Amino acid sequence: MGILVMSDSHGLVREVAQAVGRHKVEKILHCGDFCVDHTREPFSKMTLVRGNCDTTKAVPTEQQTKWNDLHILQTHGHLFGVKSSLLRLHYRAEETGANVVIFGHSHVPVCGVERDVLFLNPGSLQMPRGFDVPTYAILEQTGVTSTAVQVSVSFYDHLGNPVKSLGGKYSLRR
């Protein structure tokens, strides 16, 4: 089992609930711009961060989650200028010791490793950009050594169909 990662659902409830119901996962992380009452199902069972379109101050702008051998930094991305560069986000990953950074804001699905840190933007369930269908992702730890953690990232469209052109297998620092 892994972690379901989504972002930028912008008020969608039914579609988010459907995505959550499709997969047996240990955690669900939403990277902001959920734009609904955070105490409402299925959002109340998620680890949320506040995006630039979310109004509640009860949800933080950043979360850190330890899961298996992964230290995950979760943010929306607007406070780190992710539409122009991931540099500031990379600096924050270094400060926190994260080996996985999940973020949203740009609505563009992105997945890649830079200096042994995985950067994952699951795209948007509401308004995709740079890709033709709404997307979300599942992150799984697949192995570990004394110095590295192996993970796989699988992307899905809003109907639950695998998006084979996105994601892959990666090796991260431990």
RADA-V985360 format. One line per field, one symbol per residue. phi: phi as a letter, one per 40 degrees, with the letter a starting at -180 (. if undefined). A space follows every 10 residues. Layout:
phi->???
//
This chain:
phi->.bbcbbafcf gcbdcccccc ccbcbcabbb cgfcfacccc cccccbcbbc bcbcbcccbc cabbbcafbb bbcbachccb gccbacdccc dcccccgcbb bbabgcgbcb aabbfgbcbb bcgbcbbcbg acbcbabbbb cbaabcbabc bbbbbbcccg ccbccbgibb bbcc
//
